[in-house]
C-alpha cells in the first residue's frame, strides 16, 4: 500500500504537467496511458478515450499546443493552459485511485474523474470531462484577450457543441442511435467531425476568411451541416447551458450566454470571452 499523501501526489502531477507542457506529443502519450488504464475497453471493445484522443490529435495538428516561442507556429496560451489543466485534473484523479488516496476537498473536476474511474458510463465520463473543460474556460477567460475575434467566436462554438453532445447522452429520449453515434465518447462521432474542416478548421489562428466557414455560410454539404446543427443549438442555448451548468456543477456557465426577448421570443447569443465583467488578467496557474 502506498504511503503517499494527497499533497505529494499533487506535486508529482504538477511535475508531470510541467515536463510535458512544451511537447504536444508527450501530452498525447500521457492521455493514451490514462485510457489504457481507465478506458474500460472490456465493456464493448472501445475506449472511453476515443473522443478525447481524436480531439487532442486535432489540437496538435492545428498547432495550438505548440510552445509559445515556436518559430514556425507559436501555440495559443488559452488552448495550452486549458488542455494542461485538463490533464492535471484527470491525472491527479488517476494518481489518487492508484495510491488509494482520498480527499473530499480535492477540486470538483478531480472528484468527478474519480467517480468516472469507479463507475464508468457515458454520463459519468461527460461530467468528468466537461466539468474539467469548464474549469479551464473559467480559469483562462482572461487569456481570450490574446485571441483574435474569429478565434473568440470559435471558442464559443466549441463550447456549445460540447455541451450539446453531453445533452444527447444525458437526455436521450429520441433518436438514441444517433446520440450513440455522435455523442458517446466511445463512438466515432468526434473523430469524424474533427476530420471535417468546416466543423473544426485544421489551422491556427483563424482569419476573417474562415468566418463564413465556421458559421456554415460558405456553401457545400459540410457547411449545411454546420449551419443546421449550430442553429438548432443556438435556438435552445439558454436551456442547454442551464441544464449543463447543473450536470457539471458549474453555475458560471450561465454567464456565457446573453438572452434577448422580443415579442415573447427569446434569442440567445454566446458571449464567452466577450462579456462585461470578465477577468482582465490571463492566468497561467495549472491545477491546484
Secondary structure, DSSP 8 states (H G I E B T S, - for coil): -----HHHHHHHHHHHHHHHTT-HHHHHHHHHHHHHHHS-GGGTS--TTHHHHHHHHHHHHHTTTS-TT-SSS---HHHHHHHHHHHHHHHHHHHHHHTT---TTS-HHHHHHHHHHHS--HHHHHHHHHHHHHHHHHHTGGGGGGS-HHHHHHHHHHHHHHHHHHHHHHT--S-HHHHHHHT-TTSSHHHHHHT-TTTS-SSSS--GGGHHHHTT-S-SHHHHHHHHHHHHHHHTHHHHHHHHHHHTT-GGGGGGEEEEEETTEEEEEE-TTSSTT--SS-------
